[in-house]
Amino acid sequence: MFPAMWLATLGRAGLITGCVLIPALYWSLTALGPEPVFSFASFLLPLVIIAISSAVYASARRFAAQRDLLDAQAARLAFARSAAVQQEQLVTEVLDTVDFGVVRFSVGGDVVYENDAVGRLGGSMPRLHAAGETRVLLQEDGETPLDAHDHPLARARRGESFEDQTVWSQDAEGRRVALTFTARRLLDHRGADAGGVLVARDVSAEQEALRARDDLVASVSHELRTPLTSVLGYLELAIDEDDHSERVRRYLDTALGSGERLLAIISDILLTSRRSRTSVEAAVHPREIDAVELVRESVLALGPVAADRVIKVSVTETGHAVVYADPGRLRQVIDNLLGNAIKFNRDGGAVDVTVSTDGEATTIAVRDTGVGIAAEDQEHVFERFFRASEDVAGNGLGLAISADIIKAHDGTLTVASDPGVGSTFTIVLPAHAETRTSR
């Protein structure tokens, strides 16, 4: 048996040799013995040898095939591992060369990777490792202290996702650094939570540039406002004279109107260049007024502008609607929204102003049939100097000023737009002083 099994493991030739040679040798020894005896066992034993040899041969073939398969899989695994190591090294080298910090968190919030930029940011990225930080953390305005619970690193470890949160970091000597943080959650191939990644970027230079721009704009606007006011005053005195011809008076009226518009633009620039809402809030003196009457006055004032382009302006209201607001400031916002609805509308279009109230909040919605606002621009329309279209004249300040005014009233100003169909700007303000306090 054992020689037959061994020969079967050597391949097909060994199988044939064992199945032929061993039975032949067995029968020869039986025939040449002193008393030859041929019985059923004489034929059964060779058959068993052939069966065992065949089984061993088949098993040896399967084992050889499995070994070849395992060798091939081991080779592919080794290649994949080598490629993964190279890819990981490449990603690490790339991340180490960028100028923003990248921190990888596990599901439990532990740091599993950080690139070299985190070290370069140094103390500007606190609360990442050990305690004992001496830096003061401030919110985006650079003045309000930031609670440790609201720090981007703490939020990322809790599993939150956010984008472009700005944090100021100030050391004991007064040096300040501004960082923006973006956090995203990661999913594995099964869709399960795989931790998160936090990206930090130093935007100190950008913030200082924006502040320098605001200071420059405020300074220039202030310097222009004084002589322009004097010019307008002399123009008004000249118009009051009676010895002018009709032609000269028309020229003076045109110059005065243009100068007043220029003064309004300079005032808007000066107002928006101030970084705090305090300047707007100080100029807001709210009281309970009729929102419907205020809207109708604005529609009546802008009626000739709409008539020039055959735009129909309508007011939809359900009755008396009280709003707790500064009438002058709210009229400024409504004029701006209504003016934009006419300006960005198509000739022969329509504008509908809806006023409603539920007793606690009053809503004013300005809906137009104009060109609309692209989805990527809608989140920027209330930013200073932003213009969604260069084809229409403007300074990009009206909506920013309107948003500040509504915010100073503890209200909201939102936009919903469908490009090519139109836009809807919605104002929500408290109806009474009590509801403003509760809000």
C-alpha positions, 0 to 999 in steps of 0.5 A, a space after each residue: 500500500 505505502 509504495 503505491 501511495 508514494 508513487 501516486 504522489 509523483 504524478 501520472 507516471 507514478 500512478 501508472 507504474 504503481 497500478 501495473 507493477 505492484 499487482 503484477 509483482 504480487 501475482 508473480 510471487 503468488 504464482 511462483 510460490 511453493 503452493 500457488 493459491 488463487 482466491 478472491 483475495 488475490 484479485 481484491 488486493 490489486 483492486 484496492 491498491 489501484 483505488 487507493 493510488 487513484 485517490 491519492 493521485 486525485 488528492 495530490 492534484 487538488 493539493 497542487 492546484 490549491 498550492 498554486 492558487 495560494 501562491 498566486 494569491 500570495 503574490 497578488 496580496 504582496 503586490 497589493 500591499 506594496 502598492 498600498 504602501 506606496 500609495 500611503 507614502 505618496 499621500 503622506 508626502 503630498 499632505 506633508 507638503 501642503 500649508 494646511 493642517 490635516 487631522 484624522 480622527 478615529 470613530 472614538 475621537 482619537 487622533 490617528 494621523 496628522 500632517 506636518 502642517 499641524 506642527 507648523 501651525 504650532 500653538 495656533 491649533 490648541 487643544 489637540 494634545 495635552 492641556 495647559 494652553 495659554 492662548 486665548 481662543 476667540 470667535 469669528 468676530 475676534 472679540 467674543 471668547 470661544 468656549 472649549 465645548 464649541 472649539 472645532 476640534 471638540 466638535 469634530 471629535 463629537 462627530 459633527 460636520 461643518 465648513 469654514 468655521 473661523 477661530 482666532 487664537 491670541 497668545 500672551 503677547 497679543 499676537 493673533 492668528 486666524 484659522 478656518 476649520 472644516 470637518 467631514 465624517 468618513 464612511 467605510 466600504 460598508 457605509 459605516 462610520 469610519 471616523 472623521 477628518 479636520 482641515 485647518 488653514 491659516 487665514 490671518 493674512 486674508 482676514 487682515 487684508 479684508 480689515 485693511 480694505 474695510 478701513 481704506 473704504 471707510 476712510 475714503 468714503 468719509 473723506 469724499 462725503 464731506 466735500 460732496 455734502 458741501 457741493 450739494 449744499 451750493 447746488 441747492 443754493 444755486 437752484 433757489 436763485 430766480 435768475 436762471 434760465 430753464 436750461 440752466 435750472 435743468 442742468 442744476 437739477 440733474 447735477 443735484 440728483 446725481 450728487 444725491 445718488 453719489 452721496 447715498 452710495 458713499 453712505 452705504 459704503 461707509 455703513 457696510 465698512 463697519 465691522 460691527 452691527 452696533 452701528 446699525 443697531 444704534 440707528 434703529 428705533 423700532 415702534 409698531 407701524 402698519 406694514 401694509 401702508 409702508 409697502 404701498 408707499 414704496 410701491 407708489 414711489 417706485 411705480 414710475 420706474 416699473 412703468 418704464 419697463 411695463 412691469 406690473 407691481 401688485 400688493 397682496 395683503 389680508 388686512 392690517 399687519 402690525 410690525 415692530 420696526 423702524 419705519 425709515 429703516 424698514 422702508 429702506 429695505 423694502 425699497 431696495 428689495 422692490 428696486 432689485 425686483 424691478 431692476 433684475 426683472 424682464 420687460 413686461 414682467 411682474 412683481 408681487 409683494 405679499 404682507 401677512 401676520 400671525 400676531 407674533 411675526 409679520 412676513 413681507 415677501 417680494 416675488 419677481 419673474 426675473 432672471 433668478 439667482 444661480 444656486 451657487 450664488 444664493 448663499 453669497 447675495 447678502 455679502 458685501 460687494 457681491 454682485 450676481 450679475 455684471 450686466 446690471 449696474 450696482 455696487 453690491 451693497 444693498 442686500 448686505 445693508 438690508 440684511 444688517 438692518 433686518 438682523 438689527 430688528 431681530 428678524 430674518 431676511 432669506 432668499 429663494 430663487 429658481 434661475 430663469 423663473 424668478 426670486 423671492 426675498 422674504 422678511 420676517 419681523 416681530 409684530 410687537 415689542 413683546 414678541 421681539 423680546 421672546 424671539 
